[in-house]
Amino acid sequence: MFPFLYVTPRRIFERNGLPNTTGLGVASLNEAAHRDGQALVGCTCMRTLVLDSSTARLGELLEGRRRSGLDRLDEVWEGVLHMVPGPSGAHSLVEWQLARLLGPLAELAGLHAGGQFNLGESEEDFRVPDGGLHRTSPSGVWQRTAALVVEVVSPGDESWEKLPFYAAHRVDEVLIVDPRERSVSWLALKDGEYRPIERSGLVDLGAQGLAEQLDWPPVDS
């Protein structure tokens, strides 16, 4: 992980009426990234962890993420921006299968299935799970909780490190699927901590049954 000084993502620029990263230019961003803790005049800044080990030049990375829309996956952990690698092909294939398998079960259980969403109450502290089940149809930018969140593991990501945040927001169950390990972990919140369960208390499915139904895609070695 690489700590940087980083001008806040697009959504925060828009809220404050500030120019986006394109307007600042690559050279300005690179210069800012090497000023250890020194803020840019007239811009909102925050500490950043870049979880993509292939990062070369910060400015080029930011501009590329903005153009491709990858910045929508960024998260803020207690004021620190976490930039994650874009999802791999295996990640997206597994994510699509999970939506197809969980959707009908959620409907039978009276739940609302959805894709990526902002779990939290403000842009100062939120996570973006790969999907979720909701007791009421989600609306607005921020969702305070969910019945279940889905995390598809990518190399170097922080799926497991999100558990305390999900517990604090009273998410009942967390489903973590790892395409590389071909493993499914289904966890339920009990006494403030997540513990493995054989079957979900929300939908008629369990970890083993889900793993058997997934068509695991090949992953890069």
N, C-alpha and C positions, 0 to 999 in steps of 0.2 A: 504494500500500500504506500502511496506517495502523498505526503501532506503538501498542499499548495495554498497560496492566497488566491482566491478566485472570486471574480465578480459574480453576483448572484444569478441564478438561472433565469430564463426568459420570463417566467410567470411573475417573478419579483420585480424585474425591470418594468414590466407593463403596469404593475400595481403602483409603482412610484413615479411613473412617467419618465423613466430614464431610457437612454438609447440601449439597444441590444448589443451583443458581443461583436456583431459585424461592424457597428459604428465605431467601436473602440480600436479595432484593427489588431492583427496578430502580433505586431511588434509591441504594442502597448500591453497586451495581455502577458506576453512572455516576460517583459520587464517587470510587471507587477508580480508575477509568480515567483520571482527571485528576490523580492524585497521581503525579507523575513519579518512578517507581521506588520509591514507598513501599508496603510490603506491608501487607495486611490482617491484623490480629491474629487468630491462631487458624486461618488459612486458608493453603492452599498456593497460591502465585501463580507466574506465569511471564510472560515477555514474549510478546506476540502480534502477528502481522501479519494484518490483516484485508484480504483481497484483493478484497472486494466493494465497488466504488466507490459503491454506493448506500447504504452504511451511514449511518444518521442517529444513533440513540441506541444505544449499546453494549448497555445492559441489555435493551432491547426486542429487539435482534438475538439476543442469547444465549438469551433465553426462547423466542423464536420457533423458533430452531434446535433447542432441546431438545424442544419440543412436536412438531415435524415430523420429528425424527430425523435432521436434516441434520448434527448434530454427529458422526455416525458417520464422516463424510468428512474430519473435521479430521485434520491431521497434526502431528507434533512434529519439528522439525529442530534437533537438537543443543540441546534444551531450550527452543526457541522454538515456541510454538503457531502454526500457520498455519491460518487459517480461510478456506475457499474458497467462492465462490458456489455455490449449488445448480446441478445440471446443467440445461441447457436441454432443450427438446423435441428439438431436432436431436441433441444429445448422447446422449440416451437411446435414440433410434431407431437411431443408428449403433452404440451399444454393444450393443443387442439383435441387430442383424445380425451383428456380429463374433462374438458367442457362437454364433449359429446356424451360421456359416460355419466357425469354427475348431474347434468341438466334434467333429464327425465326423473331421476330419483329425488332431486330437490323439489320438483313440481309435485310429486306424489306426497312429499312431506310438508307441503305448504310453504316451501322456502323459495326465495328468488335467487337464481344462479346468475353470476356476472363475471366479467373479465377483470382486468387490472383496474385498481381504484386506489384512491388516496385514503389510507386509514390514519386518522389523527384529527386534530381540531384546528390546526393552522399550519402555515408554511414554515414555522419555526421547528416543528418536530412531527414528522410523519413517515410512514412506510408505504411501499407500493407492492402489495402481493400480486402474484400472477393470476389470481382469481379468488372468488369467494362465494359463500352462500349467505344470504341476508334474510332476516325475519320480515322485514318490510322492504318494499321496492326502494333501492337507493336513489337519492336525488341530491343535487348540489355537488360541490367540489369535494367536501370533506365528509367522511363517514367516521363516526366516533367508535364504532365497534362493528362486529360481524358475528354471525353464528359460527362460521368456519372460514379460514383463509387457506389458500393453496400457494405453496412455494415449490417451484421447480428449480432444482439446484443446478447452477452453472459453476464451472471451475473458478475458484477464488471468490465466490460471492459470500454473502453474509446471512443466508437463510436461517441458519440455526441461531445466530446472534440476535435475531429479531424476537425470539421467544419472550424475553422479559417485557418488551414493549407490548406485545400482543396480550400477555397476561394482565398488564396494567390497564389495558383497554377492554378487558373482560371478553376476549374472543374465546368462545367455548371450545372449539377444536381447531387444530392446525394439521394440515396434510402436507407432508414434505416428500417430494418424489425426486429421486436422484437417477437420471438416465445413465450416468457413467457406471454407477454401482448396481443399477437395475433394482433399486430398493424403494420400498414405500414405508414411510413412518407415519402412523396416525396417532395423534396425541390429543389428550383431553385435559382441560384445566380442572385441577382439584387442589383445594387449599392453597391457591396462589401459584401453583407450579404445574407444568405440563408433564403428563405421564403417558407412556404407551398404552393403547387399548387395542383389543382384537377387532372390535366392531364399533362403528360410529353410533353415537346416541342420537344422531340427527337424521341420517339416511340409512337405508338398508344395504350397507356395504361395509367391508372391513379392509384392512391393509393387504392381507393375503389374496382376497378375492379380486381386489383392484389390480394388484401386481400381475395376476394371472390373465387379466383381460387386456392389459396393455400390450401393444405391439412395439416392443422396445426397438428403437432405431439404432443403427450403428453410431458410435461416437469416435472422435479422433483420439488416438492414443497419446 
